[in-house]
Amino acid sequence: MPPDSRGTKYDFHPSEPYDSYTVLYALYVEDGIAYLLMQDVAGQSLERLWPSLQPHERSIILNKLRRILNEMRSLPPPSPPFYGSICHGPLPYFLFWTPETQKTINGPFMTEAELCLGLVERVRQIHTDNSQHMPALTHGDLQKKNIIVTRTHLQNGDDEDDEDGFELTILDWEDAVRITTGLKWSKSSSTHILWRRLS
């Protein structure tokens, strides 16, 4: 995380009326440790709540989560576009990690071609089509423990298509990045099977 991110506020403003993004009040580095001061959100983590949910409630939550993620990924990139952490720093992702800083590998990158060259330098392989994908916002650590679920009222279970009754909030945005849409899917592939089983 770059030192110039100290005290900077980063908010996400979806076009639809979701209250699913925590407000980040401050982001700063002190003595080499990054700190995030975030909004306190009531509710339980999805990890804790999941075993007690009925099948129709799980479907409601997964549908809401899908809409939140689609909205997040559709947010327009900044101008000029870049691929890196949300505070315009290096990519906080293991494929771009090096023991010592190497900007050509760690980023941030101004073009998808630069990102791919950095990845090639790090792992010596990547798909050659690197010119058609725009940067998309990706959470970076989307797990059940990072999703807070608040019941807004009790579900009667009569209407399985009813998406009322739950409010979702996604926490822990420190690994959020704008990354090529071609890579973000491979990044999430390891959790795809788990989420598919959950549904």
C-alpha positions as CSV (number, residue, x, y, z in Angstrom):
1,M,0.0,0.0,0.0
2,P,1.5,3.3,-1.0
3,P,2.4,5.8,1.7
4,D,0.3,8.5,-0.1
5,S,-2.9,6.6,0.8
6,R,-2.7,7.7,4.4
7,G,-6.0,9.2,5.5
8,T,-7.7,8.8,2.1
9,K,-11.3,7.9,2.0
10,Y,-12.5,5.4,-0.6
11,D,-16.2,4.8,-1.2
12,F,-18.1,2.7,-3.7
13,H,-21.3,4.2,-5.1
14,P,-23.4,1.6,-6.9
15,S,-26.1,2.9,-9.2
16,E,-28.7,0.7,-7.7
17,P,-29.9,1.3,-4.2
18,Y,-27.9,-1.3,-2.4
19,D,-26.6,-0.7,1.1
20,S,-24.0,-3.5,0.5
21,Y,-20.8,-1.6,0.6
22,T,-19.1,-0.7,3.9
23,V,-18.0,2.9,4.2
24,L,-14.2,3.2,4.4
25,Y,-13.5,6.2,6.6
26,A,-9.7,6.1,6.5
27,L,-6.9,4.1,4.9
28,Y,-3.4,4.6,6.1
29,V,0.0,3.0,6.9
30,E,1.7,3.4,10.2
31,D,5.0,1.7,11.1
32,G,4.7,-0.5,8.0
33,I,1.2,-1.7,9.0
34,A,-1.9,-0.9,6.9
35,Y,-5.0,0.2,8.8
36,L,-8.6,0.4,7.5
37,L,-11.1,2.4,9.6
38,M,-14.5,1.1,8.4
39,Q,-18.2,1.4,9.2
40,D,-19.4,-0.9,11.9
41,V,-22.1,-3.2,10.4
42,A,-24.7,-5.1,12.5
43,G,-25.4,-8.7,11.7
44,Q,-23.7,-12.1,11.4
45,S,-21.1,-13.3,8.9
46,L,-22.5,-15.5,6.2
47,E,-20.0,-18.2,7.3
48,R,-21.7,-18.3,10.7
49,L,-25.2,-17.9,9.5
50,W,-25.1,-20.3,6.6
51,P,-25.7,-23.6,8.5
52,S,-28.9,-22.3,10.0
53,L,-30.5,-21.0,6.8
54,Q,-33.3,-22.7,5.0
55,P,-32.8,-23.6,1.2
56,H,-35.0,-20.7,0.1
57,E,-33.1,-18.3,2.3
58,R,-29.8,-19.4,0.9
59,S,-31.2,-18.8,-2.6
60,I,-32.3,-15.3,-1.7
61,I,-28.8,-14.5,-0.3
62,L,-27.0,-16.0,-3.3
63,N,-29.2,-14.1,-5.7
64,K,-28.6,-10.8,-3.8
65,L,-24.9,-11.5,-3.7
66,R,-24.9,-12.2,-7.5
67,R,-26.5,-8.8,-8.1
68,I,-24.1,-7.0,-5.7
69,L,-21.1,-8.6,-7.5
70,N,-22.5,-7.8,-11.0
71,E,-23.0,-4.2,-9.9
72,M,-19.5,-4.0,-8.4
73,R,-17.9,-5.4,-11.6
74,S,-19.9,-3.0,-13.8
75,L,-18.5,0.2,-12.1
76,P,-16.6,2.2,-14.7
77,P,-12.9,2.3,-14.3
78,P,-11.1,5.5,-13.3
79,S,-9.7,7.7,-16.0
80,P,-7.1,6.9,-17.1
81,P,-7.8,3.2,-16.4
82,F,-5.3,1.2,-14.3
83,Y,-4.8,-2.3,-12.9
84,G,-3.8,-2.3,-9.3
85,S,-5.1,-1.9,-5.7
86,I,-8.0,0.5,-5.3
87,C,-5.5,3.2,-3.9
88,H,-3.5,2.9,-7.1
89,G,-0.9,0.7,-5.5
90,P,0.6,-2.7,-6.3
91,L,-1.7,-5.7,-6.8
92,P,-2.1,-7.4,-3.5
93,Y,-2.4,-10.8,-5.1
94,F,0.0,-13.7,-4.8
95,L,0.8,-14.0,-8.5
96,F,2.2,-10.5,-8.5
97,W,4.0,-10.7,-5.1
98,T,7.8,-10.5,-4.9
99,P,10.0,-10.4,-1.8
100,E,11.3,-7.0,-2.8
101,T,9.4,-4.3,-4.7
102,Q,9.6,-4.7,-8.5
103,K,7.1,-2.3,-10.2
104,T,7.2,-4.2,-13.5
105,I,5.8,-7.3,-11.6
106,N,3.9,-5.8,-8.7
107,G,2.2,-2.9,-10.6
108,P,0.1,-0.8,-10.7
109,F,-0.1,-1.2,-14.5
110,M,-1.6,1.3,-17.0
111,T,-2.5,-1.2,-19.6
112,E,-3.6,-4.8,-19.7
113,A,-0.5,-5.6,-21.8
114,E,1.7,-4.3,-19.0
115,L,-0.2,-6.4,-16.5
116,C,0.3,-9.5,-18.6
117,L,4.0,-8.8,-19.1
118,G,4.3,-8.5,-15.3
119,L,2.6,-11.8,-14.8
120,V,4.7,-13.4,-17.5
121,E,7.8,-12.1,-15.8
122,R,6.6,-13.6,-12.5
123,V,5.2,-17.0,-13.5
124,R,6.4,-17.2,-17.2
125,Q,3.0,-18.0,-18.6
126,I,-0.3,-16.3,-19.4
127,H,-2.9,-16.2,-22.1
128,T,-1.7,-14.2,-25.1
129,D,-5.0,-12.4,-25.7
130,N,-4.4,-9.3,-23.6
131,S,-6.1,-6.4,-25.3
132,Q,-9.8,-6.9,-25.1
133,H,-10.5,-6.7,-21.3
134,M,-11.2,-3.6,-19.4
135,P,-10.3,-3.3,-15.7
136,A,-13.1,-4.5,-13.4
137,L,-13.4,-4.0,-9.7
138,T,-12.8,-7.3,-7.8
139,H,-13.1,-7.7,-4.1
140,G,-10.0,-9.9,-3.8
141,D,-11.1,-12.0,-0.8
142,L,-14.8,-12.8,-1.1
143,Q,-15.5,-15.5,1.5
144,K,-18.5,-16.2,3.7
145,K,-16.7,-14.7,6.6
146,N,-16.5,-11.4,4.8
147,I,-20.2,-11.1,4.1
148,I,-22.4,-9.8,6.9
149,V,-26.1,-10.8,6.7
150,T,-28.8,-8.8,8.6
151,R,-32.3,-10.0,8.7
152,T,-34.6,-7.1,8.0
153,H,-37.8,-9.1,9.0
154,L,-38.7,-12.7,9.4
155,Q,-39.2,-14.8,6.3
156,N,-42.5,-16.7,6.0
157,G,-41.1,-18.9,3.2
158,D,-44.2,-18.6,1.1
159,D,-42.5,-16.8,-1.8
160,E,-39.1,-18.2,-2.7
161,D,-38.6,-15.4,-5.3
162,D,-39.0,-12.7,-2.6
163,E,-35.6,-11.1,-2.0
164,D,-36.8,-9.0,1.0
165,G,-35.8,-10.1,4.5
166,F,-32.0,-9.9,4.2
167,E,-29.5,-7.1,3.8
168,L,-25.9,-8.1,2.8
169,T,-22.8,-6.1,3.5
170,I,-19.4,-7.0,2.1
171,L,-16.4,-6.4,4.4
172,D,-12.6,-6.4,4.2
173,W,-11.9,-4.5,1.0
174,E,-8.1,-4.3,1.6
175,D,-7.4,-6.8,-1.2
176,A,-9.8,-5.1,-3.7
177,V,-8.3,-4.4,-7.1
178,R,-9.1,-3.3,-10.5
179,I,-7.9,-6.2,-12.6
180,T,-8.5,-7.5,-16.2
181,T,-11.8,-9.3,-16.5
182,G,-9.9,-12.1,-18.2
183,L,-7.9,-12.8,-15.0
184,K,-10.5,-12.1,-12.3
185,W,-12.5,-15.2,-13.3
186,S,-9.4,-17.4,-13.0
187,K,-8.7,-15.8,-9.7
188,S,-12.1,-16.7,-8.4
189,S,-12.2,-20.2,-9.9
190,S,-10.9,-21.8,-6.8
191,T,-14.0,-20.6,-4.8
192,H,-16.5,-21.2,-7.6
193,I,-16.9,-24.8,-6.8
194,L,-17.5,-24.1,-3.2
195,W,-20.1,-21.4,-3.9
196,R,-21.8,-23.7,-6.4
197,R,-22.1,-26.4,-3.7
198,L,-23.5,-23.9,-1.3
199,S,-26.4,-23.1,-3.6
